[in-house]
């Protein structure tokens, strides 16, 4: 097979665009990449989804985003060690001052190395799916914190902006209307938000 491909490639040498097209068809042409904005280090993670203003009602999307982020970190071989929603619930029960703790402190209590801190800035999804004509919207700010940092200026790993990296999501009403119920619609929002956040942390191929 390799010898045949070698002969074919040799015959196309100097053929310009035709050679490039042939390589593209064989998926041998070097693909372009959109580099990650930040490469997450290996280690254990707490995915913390904040909603201080209680904008997400019910909390389905918030909880689902933790699970979806765990899937993305595993799929892209970043980490298989992500604090689950059950573990977060136990931590909340065991720690009387849970809501008063900072993100890094919660990371320590969860025995995580890093925290992916996702703060909700806005959330809008109409509960009437049948009549839905506007997209579902979710805006968050993302920060990565180093739980093991020994100095204050080492806690913030990414980004350099104080307010974090803003990620805006819109899910089309057409896609949302396919959901069987409002819970499934919220889960769809979480899945697509996880995709958008995960893209910050790995190289993307462009075909």
Number of C-alpha atoms within 10 A of each C-alpha: 5 7 8 9 11 11 10 13 15 12 11 16 11 10 11 9 10 12 18 15 12 15 15 14 10 10 11 10 14 10 11 11 11 12 14 14 13 15 13 18 11 14 13 19 27 30 25 23 21 17 17 11 9 12 14 19 13 12 13 17 25 21 18 20 26 24 19 20 21 23 18 19 21 14 11 13 11 19 18 17 16 24 21 17 17 10 13 18 10 12 15 14 11 10 13 10 9 15 11 10 13 9 24 24 14 22 26 16 16 20 15 21 21 27 27 22 21 26 19 22 17 16 19 15 21 16 14 11 18 13 10 16 14 15 17 21 17 22 18 23 19 21 22 23 22 21 24 15 15 9 7 8 8 12 16 19 17 19 15 10 10 9 11 18 18 16 17 16 19 15 18 14 19 13 13 24 17 12 16 10 14 18 15 15 25 25 19 20 26 24 20 16 25 21 15 14 21 19 17 19 18 19 17 14 11 8 10
